[in-house]
Amino acid sequence: MMLPLGRTARPPRWLLAASVAAILLAAGCGGSPASPAGSAHSSRTVAILVKSLPQVGTVLVSKQGYALYMFVPDGRHAVTCTSSCALTWPPVMLPAGAALTAGPGVRSSLLGSDPDPAGGRVVTYAGWPLYTYTGDVQPGRATGQGIDLNGGDWYVMRPSGAPLSSGPS
């Protein structure tokens, strides 16, 4: 096709739109999921929620629905599950600059964070560092409840801030 002097061919609009979409997707602007510790709204938010789980009742969970545990040897405000322990019981990390949010039923006054000896900060509830358990292969389970592993006992956390060391709440 011959164009008059000084004019250039323009690509079809659909090609331009497809190119822009591909660039945005490649740049990470295409709605990629948040990190496991993030919330559904932003990867800069860590949300702690409440859910009723079989065998344990109403407990704290991550935004993905995984039970959140405390480790008795931690005491309060001291992360002691590190190295190989943290491979089995990953701490709930609070990335630098991220906001910590309380879902319905979670007491925001009990949320906080403590330094992790491995670096960064671990989310706490009522002073207890929070962890997930790799044995919980699906959300909505609490298979780590009440077990003695990696040097101490593990319990899910109630919304009251007390560990569930006896029957369901």
URFEN-V663794 format. One record per run of one state. SS is the DSSP state (a for helix, b for strand, c for the rest). FROM is the first residue (numbers start at 1). TO is the last residue. If there is no record, write none. Layout:
SS FROM TO
SS FROM TO
This chain:
c 1 12
a 13 26
c 27 44
b 45 53
c 54 56
b 57 62
c 63 66
b 67 67
c 68 68
b 69 71
a 72 74
c 75 83
a 84 88
c 89 90
b 91 91
c 92 92
b 93 93
c 94 98
b 99 102
c 103 107
a 108 110
b 111 115
c 116 120
b 121 125
c 126 127
b 128 129
c 130 130
b 131 131
c 132 147
b 148 148
c 149 152
b 153 157
c 158 162
b 163 163
c 164 169
